[in-house]
Amino acid sequence: MNAVDQYARDVIAGTVPAGKYHRLSCARHVKDRARQGSAGFPWVFDLARAERFFRFAEKLKHYKGEWAGQPIRLQPYQKFRLGSIFGWVHAETGLRRFRHSYHELPRKNGKSLEAATVMLYLTFFDGEAGAEGYTIATKRDQAKLVFNDAKKLVEKSGLKERIAVRVANLHRHDTSSKLEPLGADHDSTDGLNPSAICGDELHAYKERGLIDVMETATGARQQPHFLKITTAGDNPVSVGGDEHDYACKVLDGILVDETYFAFIAHADPDDDWQSMETARKANPNYGVSVNPEDLASKVVKAQGIPSAAATYKQKHLNLWVNATAPCLSVDGWRKGQSNLTLEAFVHALEHEPCFVGIDLASKIDLCALSFVFPPAPGRGWKLLQHVWTPDETLKDRAHRDRAPYGAWEAQGWLTTTPGTSINHRVIRETIAKYRTVFDIERIGFDPWHADKLIDELIEEDGFSKEQVLDVPQTFAGMSSACLHMQAEILGGNVDARGCPVTAWAVSNTVGQRDGKDNLMFVKGKSRGRIDPMIAPTIAMALALRMPVEREASLLAEWV
């Protein structure tokens, strides 16, 4: 078995200790190998292409430290990641599959030297005429770190006869190719035509202007590659935090991006952070470039200094120390999903009692309507989801939210409405459509901006005031439903027939607790849109409230 496949299988088997997203990256490779070249998946793994890069890398020489002057020897985790980047190609065109790759590893795992090797290969030995490679960072001095590694590799590995070396430029005359450092503080990015980009220490970026410029500038290249390397950061609401979140969603299968490679080496949140076994798990180069004795001494210091403990967890266990974790289980959600067609799903629920939740949220983003069916013998909660968004701003918002709105629309999971805002009439029309199909018990709203729609449902559509109710977005109004939804999702008891928009919302949802351990799903703290999760939770609040109201009514009659 080749080195790339072998490493992936060793990680999956537990032979190599690894955190969740490390394992998922390997599992994705094995899954893709099984379906390579099939309908809808036109990529194949070309081992020869991967090994060509390996041969190049291992002809280069270390230039500092104990290995100075010795050839680079790629470790198994490096062959897996870099072999994936260069080995996966389109079956017909031969062009590389991965246009972006995200590599998040703790310090001292060889990211910079590895990135320099990749950038040399992409810029000068990939067969791209007039290639332009750029190492970028928040400041040009930071961008020079990877560039200077590349320069030293050229100088110490016998490449100076082919690649000319300048202070801030490497170039090759016969291919008209160049590699340069570029910071966000650079005067101008006009006229760039990058074929290879390395973004260093992504967690430190304050804004993504340079990243966006570089990404849009690759349009003239057939197989550009954007290599992003970083350690974990301390601010999840940041450029690096967004990229980390996107990588996790791709590996979790919440978002599908076949041209994006992601690898995160980390400890799991529940691991004993003081254990050397945890350090081994988080650091794939443990015992090579990562010194166990050095880590052990840092742990001793961190045990007595809280700030040192936070730094150790972030820099050496690769944990986002100030990150707010999603409060719903993606694995539990996935376990509960069926693959029924819309017609079969509706037919199975005909004349069943249901509760309707509506989250109007914003007329310019997403609006969600959920028909929620309480458990019945042999089944859990059922959700029939409807999500709308304006069509004229779809592309811009898909880029902003890093969500495949266009694909979801094409698949029927997301409905667009004309213009730049959502006409709430679509909600009334959808409720009217299903009014004779389901037994609608109650309709619930977040009362914010819902007055007009509530009046229309009562005065024009014939629902009673007892059926159309406010559900305040407070601990008192929502905590019971949020706790219940959390538990039911964890148990795999919620089925929305695999709706990917709702799965995305589940992965985004962050909770807030008060002093009495009540729970609220909070939009302001969540990483992305959660409207498709708020709507069914509003409906669940009504479903949980109704038996209590009936019991109170009976008691009143008896008294």
Secondary structure as the mmCIF struct_conf table of DSSP 4:
data_model
#
loop_
_struct_conf.conf_type_id
_struct_conf.id
_struct_conf.beg_label_comp_id
_struct_conf.beg_label_asym_id
_struct_conf.beg_label_seq_id
_struct_conf.end_label_comp_id
_struct_conf.end_label_asym_id
_struct_conf.end_label_seq_id
HELX_RH_AL_P HELX_RH_AL_P1 ALA A 3 ALA A 13
TURN_TY1_P TURN_TY1_P1 GLY A 14 GLY A 14
BEND BEND1 THR A 15 VAL A 16
HELX_RH_AL_P HELX_RH_AL_P2 LYS A 20 ARG A 35
TURN_TY1_P TURN_TY1_P2 GLN A 36 GLY A 37
BEND BEND2 SER A 38 SER A 38
TURN_TY1_P TURN_TY1_P3 ALA A 39 GLY A 40
STRN STRN1 TRP A 43 PHE A 45
HELX_RH_AL_P HELX_RH_AL_P3 LEU A 47 ALA A 57
TURN_TY1_P TURN_TY1_P4 GLU A 58 LYS A 59
BEND BEND3 LEU A 60 LEU A 60
STRN STRN2 LYS A 61 LYS A 61
BEND BEND4 LYS A 64 LYS A 64
HELX_RH_3T_P HELX_RH_3T_P1 GLY A 65 TRP A 67
TURN_TY1_P TURN_TY1_P5 ALA A 68 GLY A 69
BEND BEND5 GLN A 70 GLN A 70
STRN STRN3 PRO A 71 PRO A 71
HELX_LH_PP_P HELX_LH_PP_P1 ILE A 72 ILE A 72
HELX_RH_AL_P HELX_RH_AL_P4 PRO A 76 GLY A 87
STRN STRN4 TRP A 88 HIS A 90
TURN_TY1_P TURN_TY1_P6 ALA A 91 THR A 93
STRN STRN5 ARG A 96 ARG A 96
BEND BEND6 ARG A 97 ARG A 97
BEND BEND7 ARG A 99 ARG A 99
STRN STRN6 HIS A 100 GLU A 104
TURN_TY1_P TURN_TY1_P7 ARG A 107 LYS A 108
BEND BEND8 ASN A 109 GLY A 110
HELX_RH_AL_P HELX_RH_AL_P5 LYS A 111 PHE A 124
BEND BEND9 PHE A 125 ASP A 126
TURN_TY1_P TURN_TY1_P8 ALA A 129 GLY A 130
STRN STRN7 GLU A 132 ALA A 137
BEND BEND10 THR A 138 LYS A 139
HELX_RH_AL_P HELX_RH_AL_P6 ARG A 140 LYS A 156
TURN_TY1_P TURN_TY1_P9 SER A 157 GLY A 158
TURN_TY1_P TURN_TY1_P10 LYS A 160 ARG A 162
BEND BEND11 ILE A 163 ILE A 163
STRN STRN8 ALA A 164 ARG A 166
TURN_TY1_P TURN_TY1_P11 VAL A 167 ALA A 168
STRN STRN9 ASN A 169 ARG A 172
HELX_RH_3T_P HELX_RH_3T_P2 HIS A 173 THR A 175
TURN_TY1_P TURN_TY1_P12 SER A 176 SER A 176
STRN STRN10 SER A 177 GLY A 183
TURN_TY1_P TURN_TY1_P13 ALA A 184 ASP A 185
BEND BEND12 ASP A 187 ASP A 187
TURN_TY1_P TURN_TY1_P14 ASP A 190 GLY A 191
BEND BEND13 SER A 195 SER A 195
STRN STRN11 ALA A 196 ASP A 200
HELX_RH_3T_P HELX_RH_3T_P3 LEU A 202 ALA A 204
BEND BEND14 LYS A 206 LYS A 206
HELX_RH_AL_P HELX_RH_AL_P7 GLY A 209 THR A 216
TURN_TY1_P TURN_TY1_P15 ALA A 217 ALA A 220
BEND BEND15 GLN A 222 GLN A 223
STRN STRN12 HIS A 225 THR A 230
BEND BEND16 ASP A 234 ASP A 234
BEND BEND17 PRO A 236 SER A 238
HELX_RH_AL_P HELX_RH_AL_P8 VAL A 239 ASP A 252
TURN_TY1_P TURN_TY1_P16 GLY A 253 GLY A 253
BEND BEND18 ILE A 254 LEU A 255
TURN_TY1_P TURN_TY1_P17 GLU A 258 THR A 259
STRN STRN13 TYR A 260 ILE A 264
TURN_TY1_P TURN_TY1_P18 PRO A 269 ASP A 270
BEND BEND19 ASP A 271 ASP A 271
TURN_TY1_P TURN_TY1_P19 TRP A 273 GLN A 274
HELX_RH_AL_P HELX_RH_AL_P9 MET A 276 ALA A 282
TURN_TY1_P TURN_TY1_P20 PRO A 284 ASN A 285
STRN STRN14 TYR A 286 TYR A 286
TURN_TY1_P TURN_TY1_P21 GLY A 287 SER A 289
STRN STRN15 VAL A 290 VAL A 290
HELX_RH_AL_P HELX_RH_AL_P10 PRO A 292 ALA A 302
TURN_TY1_P TURN_TY1_P22 GLN A 303 GLY A 304
HELX_RH_AL_P HELX_RH_AL_P11 PRO A 306 HIS A 316
BEND BEND20 LEU A 317 LEU A 317
TURN_TY1_P TURN_TY1_P23 VAL A 321 ASN A 322
BEND BEND21 CYS A 327 LEU A 328
HELX_RH_AL_P HELX_RH_AL_P12 VAL A 330 GLY A 336
HELX_RH_AL_P HELX_RH_AL_P13 LEU A 342 ALA A 348
TURN_TY1_P TURN_TY1_P24 LEU A 349 HIS A 351
STRN STRN16 PRO A 353 ASP A 359
TURN_TY1_P TURN_TY1_P25 LYS A 363 ILE A 364
BEND BEND22 ASP A 365 ASP A 365
STRN STRN17 CYS A 367 PHE A 373
STRN STRN18 ALA A 376 ALA A 376
TURN_TY1_P TURN_TY1_P26 PRO A 377 GLY A 378
STRN STRN19 ARG A 379 ARG A 379
STRN STRN20 TRP A 381 PRO A 390
BEND BEND23 ASP A 391 ASP A 391
TURN_TY1_P TURN_TY1_P27 GLU A 392 THR A 393
HELX_RH_AL_P HELX_RH_AL_P14 LEU A 394 ASP A 401
TURN_TY1_P TURN_TY1_P28 ARG A 402 ARG A 402
HELX_RH_AL_P HELX_RH_AL_P15 TYR A 405 GLN A 411
TURN_TY1_P TURN_TY1_P29 GLY A 412 GLY A 412
BEND BEND24 TRP A 413 LEU A 414
STRN STRN21 THR A 415 THR A 417
BEND BEND25 PRO A 418 SER A 421
TURN_TY1_P TURN_TY1_P30 HIS A 424 HIS A 424
HELX_RH_AL_P HELX_RH_AL_P16 ARG A 425 ARG A 435
TURN_TY1_P TURN_TY1_P31 THR A 436 VAL A 437
BEND BEND26 PHE A 438 PHE A 438
STRN STRN22 ASP A 439 PHE A 445
BEND BEND27 PRO A 447 PRO A 447
TURN_TY1_P TURN_TY1_P32 TRP A 448 HIS A 449
HELX_RH_AL_P HELX_RH_AL_P17 ASP A 451 GLU A 459
TURN_TY1_P TURN_TY1_P33 GLU A 460 ASP A 461
TURN_TY1_P TURN_TY1_P34 LYS A 465 GLN A 467
STRN STRN23 VAL A 468 ASP A 470
BEND BEND28 GLN A 473 THR A 474
HELX_RH_AL_P HELX_RH_AL_P18 PHE A 475 LEU A 490
TURN_TY1_P TURN_TY1_P35 GLY A 491 GLY A 492
STRN STRN24 VAL A 494 ASP A 495
TURN_TY1_P TURN_TY1_P36 ARG A 497 GLY A 498
HELX_RH_AL_P HELX_RH_AL_P19 PRO A 500 ASN A 508
STRN STRN25 VAL A 510 ARG A 513
TURN_TY1_P TURN_TY1_P37 GLY A 515 LYS A 516
STRN STRN26 LEU A 519 VAL A 522
TURN_TY1_P TURN_TY1_P38 LYS A 523 LYS A 525
BEND BEND29 SER A 526 GLY A 528
HELX_RH_AL_P HELX_RH_AL_P20 ASP A 531 TRP A 558
#
